[in-house]
Amino acid sequence: MKALVTGAAGFIGSALCKALIARGWQVTGFDAMTYAAHRGSLEPELSAGQMQLIEANICDGRAVSEALAHVEPDCLFHLAAESHVDRSIDGPETFLDTNIDGTFTLLQAARTLARRKPAFRFVHVSTDEVFGELGADGMFSETSAYAPRSPYAASKAASDHLVRAWQHSFELPVLITNCCNNFGPRQFPEKLIPLMVLKALRGEAMPVYGAGEQVRDWLHVEDHALALITVAERGTVGETYLVGANQELRNIDLVRQIAAMMDERRPEGAPHARLITHVEDRPGHDFRYAIDASKLRTELGWTPQIEFETGLAATVDWYLENRDWWQPILDGTYRGERLGLAT
Ligand SMILES: NC(=O)c1ccc[n+]([C@@H]2O[C@H](COP(=O)([O-])OP(=O)(O)OC[C@H]3O[C@@H](n4cnc5c(N)ncnc54)[C@H](O)[C@@H]3O)[C@@H](O)[C@H]2O)c1
C-alpha cells in the first residue's frame, strides 16, 4: 500500500509516517516545511531511504497534482494545516489559506486520481474543536452539530464541509476523522505539554491560561496514528469517525502532574509547582471537549494502547533526552513567548 501524507514533518504527520512504515506501507511525505515542521522528526526514515519527502505547499495545485500522479497513493492522509489556536487569533489569514484553500486544492487534484484508481481513499484528519465547547457533561459524537469558536476551528470546520461536499457531489472516496488533543514526542514547543516541560526545565514561569479549569481529552499521538491507519484500511467511505481516549483532565491538573514528574527527574529544581503562574486567559477559550469514540472502537476495533500517565512520563523523558531537537527552535523560531492575546 502506498501513502501520501500531507503535513508529514509535523507532530502527528511524522508519527503517522513512522507507524505506516512499521506496517509495511510505502510512504511519501508532502510538507511545505513551515515553522511547525521539523526535518529531524523524519531524519531516521529519510536517511535510511524508508520514505521520500516532497517539499511543497498544498495550495500549489501543480505541485499537488504532480505528487499524486508520481506517487499514485492508495491513500492520501491529509494532515497539513496551520494548527495552533493562539496563532489563529494573532493572524487568521494563513489558517484560511492552508486549511481551506489548501484542502480545496487537494480535493480537486484527488478527483483526477480517484477516476483512474477506484481503490483510492482520501482520509481527512480533523479536530474535535469543530464542534465548539461542552459544559460539564456530555460528549461529542459523529452526529454533533458544528459550532466552531476560534479561527482555527472555523477553518478546520470549513475544510470538513468541503471534504463532505466533494464526496456527495463528485463521489470522491473520503473518510473524515475528528480527534481530541494529542500528546507525545516531537510536538512543537508552543503547545501546552512541551511548553510546560521546557519552562520547568529552564526554571521559568509555567503559564496557565486563566484558572486552568478547561478540560481536554488527551490521546497519545501513536494511538492517533494507529486510528488513522485503521480508518484507511477498514473504514467505510463517506463515514466520519471520532477519535478519543476517555482521558479527560483539567489543564491545571495536567500542569501539576508535569511539575511533579519534573521534581522526580530534576530534584534540584523542586518544587516545580512554584513556577506555575496564572496568566490572562485565551480569548474565547473553549471550556471542555470530550469524545465518544465508540463507533471507531466497535465498528473498526481500534482501542488506544497508551495509558495517559505512562505516555506523559515518556513524553517528559523524551524532551529531557532530546535537547538537540528543541533547542534550535527555542533559539530561533519560537522562544516561549505568549501568543494569541488578540490585542
Ligand atoms: N495536535 C492535535 O492535538 C490535533 C488534534 C486533532 C486534529 N489535529 C489535526 O491533525 C493535523 C496535524 O496536526 P499537528 O499537531 O501535527 O500539526 P503541526 O502544526 O505539528 O504540523 C502541521 C504540518 O503541516 C505542514 N503544513 C502547514 N501548512 C502547509 C501547507 N500549506 N502545505 C503543506 N504543508 C503544510 C507544516 O509544515 C507542519 O509540518 C492538523 O490537520 C490538525 O488540525 C491535531
The ligand as an ORCA input file, in Angstrom:
! r2SCAN-3c Opt
* xyz 0 1
  N      -2.318     18.252     17.567
  C      -3.543     17.868     17.932
  O      -3.811     17.711     19.122
  C      -4.590     17.602     16.886
  C      -5.798     17.033     17.276
  C      -6.765     16.735     16.294
  C      -6.506     17.004     14.972
  N      -5.328     17.581     14.610
  C      -5.102     17.833     13.185
  O      -4.028     16.997     12.787
  C      -3.265     17.626     11.776
  C      -1.816     17.671     12.175
  O      -1.679     18.383     13.403
  P      -0.254     18.578     14.087
  O      -0.493     18.801     15.524
  O       0.676     17.512     13.650
  O       0.196     19.954     13.427
  P       1.657     20.557     13.240
  O       1.462     22.044     13.276
  O       2.631     19.939     14.169
  O       2.071     20.099     11.771
  C       1.474     20.613     10.630
  C       2.370     20.310      9.438
  O       1.710     20.788      8.254
  C       2.665     21.474      7.469
  N       1.970     22.500      6.677
  C       1.378     23.616      7.159
  N       0.890     24.351      6.133
  C       1.171     23.658      4.998
  C       0.894     23.882      3.622
  N       0.258     24.979      3.227
  N       1.305     22.970      2.734
  C       1.964     21.841      3.131
  N       2.261     21.590      4.419
  C       1.860     22.488      5.345
  C       3.630     22.091      8.444
  O       4.865     22.415      7.833
  C       3.728     21.008      9.512
  O       4.756     20.098      9.212
  C      -3.895     19.001     11.570
  O      -4.739     18.945     10.457
  C      -4.682     19.239     12.839
  O      -5.797     20.077     12.596
  C      -4.371     17.880     15.533
*
